[in-house]
């Protein structure tokens, strides 16, 4: 399995209510890709509600393999859904890795 985990913070200039509304749109868009984009095993978006965390939104996704992930990156449905993240989120951090049962190996490119 190939794992793709991304975390962001909200961009400045939005109210807390707008941030929540925007995050829910992003969640619906990205989670809606399951069954649309081949290769996705699971995809979840988590919205932080705890003030002591330092990231606001997290994408946790699993793909059949790295080839499936690479195809997802270019898929038009992903490009459209992902555009919202650029409009409303900032300070992106990402970790991609290959999961081997109980052992994990970082994917190096």
C-alpha positions, -999 to 999 in steps of 0.1 A, spaced: 0 0 0 11 36 -7 2 62 19 -2 100 12 -7 122 43 -9 160 39 -16 186 66 -24 223 62 -33 254 82 -60 278 73 -51 308 53 -54 342 70 -83 364 62 -112 341 69 -134 339 100 -136 307 120 -170 301 105 -156 305 70 -127 282 78 -151 255 90 -173 259 59 -143 258 36 -128 228 53 -161 209 49 -161 217 12 -126 204 9 -135 173 29 -165 166 7 -145 171 -25 -115 150 -16 -134 122 1 -157 121 -29 -128 109 -51 -131 74 -37 -148 53 -64 -141 80 -90 -103 79 -91 -89 44 -97 -63 32 -72 -77 49 -41 -82 23 -13 -93 49 13 -93 87 16 -103 107 47 -101 144 56 -99 153 93 -107 188 105 -90 198 137 -112 210 165 -85 211 192 -69 245 198 -35 229 209 -28 212 176 -7 231 151 -24 219 119 -60 225 109 -68 200 82 -53 166 74 -57 144 44 -50 107 51 -51 86 20 -42 51 9 -36 38 -26 -31 4 -40 4 13 -51 26 42 -60 15 41 -96 -21 46 -84 -10 76 -64 9 91 -93 -22 87 -115 -44 103 -88 -22 134 -88 -30 140 -125 -66 129 -125 -90 157 -134 -113 150 -105 -84 153 -81 -71 185 -97 -105 201 -94 -110 190 -58 -75 199 -48 -79 234 -62 -99 243 -31 -69 235 -9 -49 262 -26 -77 287 -22 -83 282 15 -53 264 31 -16 272 35 16 258 51 13 224 35 34 195 48 33 160 33 46 125 39 44 98 13 55 63 22 51 27 12 35 5 39 47 -31 41 26 -49 67 40 -40 101 72 -24 86 71 10 69 96 22 43 97 58 33 93 63 -5 123 81 -18 121 100 -51 
